[in-house]
Structures are given as structure tokens and as C-alpha cells.
């Protein structure tokens, strides 16, 4: 798989998992509504989806933007994972873990493509 396919997979995960959380959310006495911060991965996924066309054309600037957004998503997902584990919300753990794994795979793909490009340049 090339970087654009990993990016596409990651963007779909970052878009679909928050939507799943939003539509399956059941409020409780402590937490009546879903926080808008739960939609941050959705917005990052949309940005990555927009970047995908540039990645297919191997645009370096768009590639670096996609890496940056992916890294921000990956770093930002550890707090929701920690909260989900603390509150013992198993479905949230699954959703956040899927987003983390897809972001990690995309980031590894980006780094690998940068290494290959550097070797081919020499």
C-alpha cells in the first residue's frame, strides 16, 4: 500500500469513529451531552481526506501537511483513550484504539515514503 491509501484509510477512521460515537451516545446523569471536542478527529479526518489528492500526485508540501495533521491526531487521541480506560467505557476504548492504530499506520507509511524518497534522491 502506498501513502495515499494509508491516508485514506486513516481519514475514514478519523471521520467514522466520532460519527459512530455521536450517533450511539447515550447520556447519563454525570454527562448529559457529548462534548464538541469529541468531533476534533472528524475535522482532522476531513483535512486528511482533502490532502489525499495531493498525496496521489506526490506533492511534498501536502505530504508534510498530512504528516503534521496525522501526528496531531495521534498525539491528541491518547487523552480520550486514557479517559475511556479510566471510566471503563469499552466501546470508547475500541473506537479510540482504532483511530490510534490507523493514525500510527499512516504515520509509519509517511515516514517510510520519506526514507525511500531520500534514498532515491541520492
Secondary structure, DSSP 4 states (H G I P E B T S, - for coil): --HHHHHHHHHHHHHHHHHHHHHT----SS--S--GGGGHHHHHHHHHHHHHHHHHTT-HHHHHHHHHHHHHHHHHHHHHHHHHHHTT-HHHHHHHHHHHHHHHHHHHHHHHHHHHHHHHH-
